[in-house]
Amino acid sequence: MNGNCISLRALVDKWLAPSQSRPARVTCVGRLIATHGRYVRLESCTSTGSLTIVFFRHDDGSWCVFPPARTSPAMCSRLFAQ
């Protein structure tokens, strides 16, 4: 796991700034079909209306607001070594 990872809780505090009067709610937890990565969708009420943000978990253990890049097929030289 990356030592510079920011926890999901810290990101929620940063992006949604939940409080007693305006809490952040988890509305969906799941996995991406293509990459099998995890995601969490959170919702909070703001002065202008409802705000929804989706956080994606990356391979290094970090959480980000953008999905992880798909890994492309690659060849490994050890398959051909004899």
Long-range contacts (C-beta under 8 A, 24 or more apart in sequence): 1-60, 1-61, 2-60, 2-61, 2-62, 4-62, 5-60, 5-61, 5-62, 5-63, 6-62, 6-63, 7-63, 8-40, 8-55, 8-63, 11-55, 11-63, 11-65, 12-42, 12-55, 15-53, 15-65, 16-42, 16-44, 16-51, 16-53, 17-44, 18-44, 22-46, 27-52, 32-56, 32-67, 34-70, 35-67, 35-68, 35-70, 35-71, 37-67, 37-68, 39-67
